Amino acid sequence: MKYVSTRGGISPLNFRDTVFEGLAEDGGLIVPERVPKLSEKEIQDLSKLSYQELALRIFKYFVGDISQNELKKIIKDAYKNFRKDEIAPVLKVGEIYILELFHGPTFAFKDIALQFLGILFEKLLLENNKKINILGATSGDTGSAAIYGMKGKKNIAIFILHPYKKISEVQALMMTTVIEPNVYNLAIKGTFDDCQGIMKNIFMDLDLKKSLHLTTVNSINWARIMAQMVYYFWAYFRVCERENSYKIRFSVPTGNFGDIFAGYLARKMLGEDRIERLILATNENDILCRFINYGDYSVKEVKPTISPSMDIQVASNFERYIYYFYKENSQKTKNTMEKFAKEKFLKFDEDEIKRIKADFLSASISEEDTLRTIKEFYKKTGYILDPHTAVGVKAGLEFKEEFPLICLATAHPAKFPETVSKALGFPIKLPEEIKKLYKLPQKFEILPPEIEAVKKFIREKAI
Ligand SMILES: *Cc1c(COP(=O)(O)O)cnc(C)c1O
């Protein structure tokens, strides 16, 4: 399989070339040249596999330049630190199915992709005798999942900026208790915006970027998307086994459109008759919901909410959907995205909205409804949702019709103990692994919100 840019301006890449790429050189995003539509026979063959076997089979469609045995070993290593043998258990809870994606080391779904990416990075770097320095800014989940993916890996150093004392205690501890020598937590005396600003600025220093082989692990990375496709297949088969239906729906709490885009590709491969539609759930940062329901993709201020990992306005993977929406017409995609960059909004007409709605349903869920959903779902079923998952469950239930519904549980509730306890009216129990964090030694560097101070630190410690 070769890879191309959504904007059509690069020569085709191999999978290996995509692994360290963020944006394509023409400013577009990397997509596979073709998304295979599976035959009945192929689908049957996939339905009985273990999670890891399934991952191998799905990856083989997209990876032509890593041998089957090597890929198998990467997958095995990627998922060995998960707390459940099934990796992503599917539970029937009340009337719906919950796909638990939070059994990795940092208790959120980003582990599924980043554990895989860490192993893949290390292998490719060692083979090519190369080194990278990863730089990121986080307000929570991504930073810890990236740190756990990269810690202890050869030829990799990782620098993660977070706003000092401005993220939840659990989120901070999950990062600062990682004391491996290749991990640097930089607690910036400022806001998340300061952290992001510093990061962007450092990446604009092209000499530094080049000399230090600086890179990111953000959600536009193709290998991350590919790893996330697997659990849509996995959950689809588990629910088909139990229901007298081969047609199901997924509800996906969405920020950057990464996770749900993986679902969109899985739907292309399985067929639109099998995954009837994807329900795109947003919090009050509702740009994607407005896009689907009204054809209005216009940027507003980011509003901080109790589901912080979805507090996003411009969804970095949106362009990938636009590319398929325009039937892989890269010129049209390019024009559309350039128009958006200039005007900060896009408008889609009635016919287009109809086509979008054939792929997605969408609802935006308020904080009040999120809290109420956590409480009511617990009362009805005894199951505790984290705030992100609650957004997905609430949106999913708004559309519950004749199809079985699978809601993606993207984080463990103990990652957001303050919010969840407030919703329930009692303090929730923390898993041992999280309780333990409070007693572990920490390693972090407190720095002023100044570009030069951060640059100096990175220059000194980079590999
Ligand atoms: C990152 C994240 C999301 C949103 O995922 P996207 O791929 O950005 O849409 C949802 N829930 C949790 C807990 C997350 O960490």
The ligand as an SDF file (V2000), in Angstrom:
LIG
                    3D

 15 15  0  0  0  0  0  0  0  0999 V2000
   -8.3380   12.4230   23.0400 C   0  0  0  0  0  0  0  0  0  0  0  0
   -9.5880   12.0220   23.7090 C   0  0  0  0  0  0  0  0  0  0  0  0
  -10.8390   12.0980   23.0600 C   0  0  0  0  0  0  0  0  0  0  0  0
  -11.0060   12.6560   21.6560 C   0  0  0  0  0  0  0  0  0  0  0  0
  -10.3680   11.8840   20.6890 O   0  0  0  0  0  0  0  0  0  0  0  0
  -10.1280   12.4810   19.2180 P   0  0  0  0  0  0  0  0  0  0  0  0
   -9.3700   11.4360   18.4960 O   0  0  0  0  0  0  0  0  0  0  0  0
   -9.3470   13.7370   19.4250 O   0  0  0  0  0  0  0  0  0  0  0  0
  -11.4660   12.7500   18.6420 O   0  0  0  0  0  0  0  0  0  0  0  0
  -11.9560   11.6420   23.7390 C   0  0  0  0  0  0  0  0  0  0  0  0
  -11.8590   11.1690   25.0020 N   0  0  0  0  0  0  0  0  0  0  0  0
  -10.6850   11.0920   25.6570 C   0  0  0  0  0  0  0  0  0  0  0  0
  -10.6690   10.5830   27.0440 C   0  0  0  0  0  0  0  0  0  0  0  0
   -9.5080   11.5130   25.0370 C   0  0  0  0  0  0  0  0  0  0  0  0
   -8.3400   11.4430   25.7000 O   0  0  0  0  0  0  0  0  0  0  0  0
  1  2  1  0
  2  3  1  0
  2 14  2  0
  3  4  1  0
  3 10  2  0
  4  5  1  0
  5  6  1  0
  6  7  2  0
  6  8  1  0
  6  9  1  0
 10 11  1  0
 11 12  2  0
 12 13  1  0
 12 14  1  0
 14 15  1  0
M  END
$$$$
